Amino acid sequence: MNAPDTEPRLALDPARTALVLVDLMDRIVGLPLEPRKGPELLSVAEELAAAFRAVGALVVLVRVERAGVGEQPPGSGLVSGLAADGDLEIVKRTIGGFQGTGLDERLRERGVTTLVFGGVATNLGVESTARAAGDLGYDLVFVEDAMAALTAPEHEASVKLDFPRLGTVVTASEVHFAKG
């Protein structure tokens, strides 16, 4: 526990940090997710995005499009109201958000060195994007209550086994920005 006037365990630099929210699209958020349902994780993700925007930190919204189809399935856009002016929207065609999207270049142009993750599915889109980010040298933070998977065991395996080896696992209430 922090003493009253000390920095929290996680004190992010807003100029060098981006929130990366993966696949928050109606057709995905509407799936039977665990350990929390789509509306619950979406509420946490929206609060995080608002907090990042309030301090001038970048919000990256990654969504998937199926390759080789003429028209995307209904619900393939971002959840209504999620995106705001100044956000970076990335369209991926693989499980992860880096391959062939220009995401790394766009983050580096902005001086981003730390990525804070949320989204669906914890063990697929989020983990794949995070692993690529780790390989590229980014510091990683995982917001457990801003994620869900198709089953609770899949979510738990990523959060308890994989993510601690890749970065720092926190809850949304533990995300704070350094005083500057």
N, C-alpha and C positions, 0 to 999 in steps of 0.2 A: 504494500500500500504506500502511496506517495505521501510525503509530508506536505503540509498545506501549500507551500510556495515553491515546490520543486516541479520540474517538467514531468509530464506523464511518461510512462515506460515507452510509449511510441509517440514521438514528436516529429511530425513530418514537415519538411520544407515545402510550402505550397508552390514555389517557383520551380521545384525539381521533381514534383510528384504528380502523377496522373491517376485518376480512378478509371479502371477498365471494367466495364459492365458487358458481359458476354451473353448474347442471344436472348435478350429481354424483348421477345416478340410474342404477340398474342397466341400464336399457334404452339409456342413452346411453353410459355408461362401458364397456359391453360391445361397442360398435361397433368396427370396425377403424380405430383412431385412429393418428395420426402427429404428431410424430416419436417419440412414446412411446405405449405402450399404456395402457389404462385403469388396470390395477392399479398401474403405476409412478407415474402422475400422482396417483392416489388416495392412495398412500402419502405422497407429498410434501405433498398437501393436508391429510391427517390430521395430519402433523407440524406444519405451520403452524398449524392450528386449535388443537392442544394448546399450542403456544407462545403464541398469542394469549390463550387462556383462562388460562394460568398467570400472565399479568401483568394480568389483568382487562380485556383488550381484547375488544370485541364481535366475535362470529363471526356472519356473515349467510349463510344457506344459501338460495339461490334455485333453485327448480325450476319446470319448465314443466308446465302442464296444457293439453290441447287444449280449445279452446272449442267449445261446441255438441255435445259428445258425452256420452252418458249415463254411460259408464264409461270411465275412463282405461285405456290399454293396460297389460298386465303390465309391472312394472319401473318404474312411474312415480313411486314414492316415492323418497326419498333413500336412498342406499346405507346398508345396515344398519350401525348403530354410528357413523355420521358425526355425527349431531346429539347435542348434550349440553344439559343444563339451562342456561338462560341464553342460549342461541343464539336468534337471530331467524330464523324460517323465512318466506320470502316465496314466494308462488305467483304466477307470471306467466302471461299468456296471449298474450304477444307475444314477439318475439325478445329484447328487452331487459327488464331487471328493474325499471324505474322506472314505466313507463306503467300507470296504474290500480292500482298495488299499495300505495301509501302508504309506500313505502320511504324516499323523501326526508324525509317528515315524521318518520318513526320515527328516522332517523339524526340529524336536527337536534335532536330532543328529547333526544338523548343527547350532544349537543355534538360529534358526529363531523365532522371536516373532511377526513380523509384516508382513501382507500379503497385496499386492497391486493387485487388480483384474481388468481384462479385459476379453472380450470374448463374446460368443453367447450361449444361449440367456440370455439377462440381467436378466429376471424374472424367468428363469428356471435353467440352469446349473450354471451360475454365482451366482445367489442368493442362490441356494441350497448349493453350496460349501461354500459360505461365511457364511451362517447361522451355518453350522456345525463348521466352523473355529471359529466363535464367541463363540459357546458353549464350544469349547476347550480352550478358553482363548487367542486367537490371537487378536492383534490389527488389524483393518481392514481399508483399503483405497480403494476407488472405483474410477476408472478413467473413467468418463462418456463418453468421446469421443473415448474410446477403446472398447465400447460395442454397441450391437444392439439386437433387439428382432424381432419377427415376425410382430409386430405392434408398432407404436409409443406410443399409450397409455399404452401398457404393459411395455415398456422401461421406460416411464415417471413415472409410478406408483412405480417401484422399485427405481429409482433414486431420486425421490422427496419425497416419503412417507416412504419407507422401509430402504434404505441404510443410510440416515442421523441418524436413530435410532441405527444402527449397527456400524457405523464408520464414516469416513470422505469422502466426495464426492469432487473430484477435476477433473480438466482437465489435460491432459498430460503435458501441459506447466507448471503446478504447482508442478510437481513431481521433487523434488530436494533432493540431498543427503547432509547430514551434513558435514561440513568441518572438516577434521580430520587430 
